[in-house]
Amino acid sequence: ERNRRNPYIVGRSIDESKLFFGRESMFHFIEDHLSNNQQVILLHGQRRIGKSSVLQQIPKKVNLDNKFVFILLDFQDKNQWPIHQIIHKLAQ
C-alpha cells in the first residue's frame, strides 16, 4: 500500500504490535529457547536498530502459555549506578 507509513523510523521504540513488522524468525528463536529452558538470550546490535522495540514486543509475540513474566527495565541513563543500586532496582 502506498499510504502505509514507514515503520522503520528513528525515534521512540515501537510498543504497538500493529506498527511492528518483521523479525518473526527472532521471536520463534526466543520462544524455542525459552521453552527449552535456555538460561540466557543475548539481544545485541547497533544503536537505533530496534532492540528496544523487539524487547517490548516479546510478551505480545512470544507464546509461552504465561510461564514467564516479562519485565522491561531501561538503564540507559543509569550507566554510573553502582551494582547494588541496579540489583535493588531489579528487586523492586
MOCOR-V496920 format. One record per residue. N is the residue number from 0. PHI is phi in whole degrees, 0 to 359 (999 if undefined). NEAR is the number of other ideal C-beta (glycine too) atoms within 12 Angstrom. Layout:
# MOCOR-V496920
N	PHI	NEAR
N	PHI	NEAR
This chain:
# MOCOR-V496920
0	999	5
1	282	5
2	275	5
3	289	10
4	285	13
5	293	13
6	282	20
7	267	17
8	240	14
9	281	13
10	156	14
11	290	14
12	290	23
13	268	28
14	253	19
15	270	15
16	300	17
17	292	12
18	263	22
19	260	25
20	237	20
21	79	17
22	67	28
23	301	15
24	296	12
25	293	25
26	292	27
27	296	16
28	301	21
29	297	30
30	299	23
31	299	17
32	289	21
33	293	24
34	290	17
35	260	12
36	61	12
37	296	15
38	282	8
39	223	9
40	234	23
41	258	11
42	252	22
43	222	11
44	170	15
45	295	7
46	298	10
47	64	14
48	263	17
49	115	28
50	298	23
51	296	24
52	297	33
53	299	32
54	300	29
55	290	27
56	272	31
57	306	32
58	297	23
59	271	23
60	256	26
61	260	28
62	258	17
63	229	22
64	51	9
65	58	9
66	279	13
67	231	19
68	248	10
69	264	20
70	236	14
71	259	21
72	241	18
73	248	16
74	250	16
75	303	13
76	264	7
77	241	15
78	292	10
79	260	10
80	294	16
81	288	11
82	301	12
83	295	10
84	288	15
85	295	17
86	297	13
87	299	13
88	296	16
89	297	15
90	290	10
91	292	9
